[in-house]
Amino acid sequence: MRITRILGLDPSYTETGYAVINFTDLKVIEAGSIRTKPTSTEWERLSAIHDALRSIVLAHELSFAAIETPFVGKNPLTAIKLASVRGICLFACHSAGIPIALYAPAQVKATLTGRPHADKGAVAGIARGITGFTTANHNISDAIAIAICGALKWKEGQLLHA
C-alpha cells in the first residue's frame, strides 16, 4: 500500500480537530475544526460531526486515519459523549474504506517530544516546527500532532489498527 495522505483526528463533542497531512514531507494540506452548536440536541451534534467529517474524508484521497483515543477524567457523561464522537469518527472513516490507527494521548506526546507527559505547548511547538503550520487552536494542533504520530509510526512499522 502506497501511503500519500493521513487524516489526524482529535475527537471532541464541542470541537473536533482534524488535519490532513502529506506523508512524504509531513506538510499540512488542510486543517480545521468541526464545531457543534451547544443549543443542538445530542443527535444533531453527532450528525453534524459525521456530515462534516464525511465531506473531509471524501475530499481527500486518504491512506489512513490516525485517531486519538480520548482521555476521560471522572465525569461519566463526558466519557459517554466522547465515546459517541469517537464512534462517529471511526464509522465515517471505516465506511469510506480508510484504515484506522488509534493512539493514546501519551503515545502522541512521546512520539513527538520523547516525553509521554509533555504539555500541549511543547507538542504544538514540535508539530509547528515539523509542518510549518501555525494555529492558536489546540484542537487543530492536536490533530496535526496525531497525524504526524501516525506517519512516524507507519514509517517505523508500528501502525496500530482499530
Summary of the structure (lengths in Angstrom):
residues: 162
radius of gyration: 14.5
end to end distance: 17.5
largest distance: 43.8
contacts: 539
relative contact order: 0.22
helix: 48%
strand: 20%
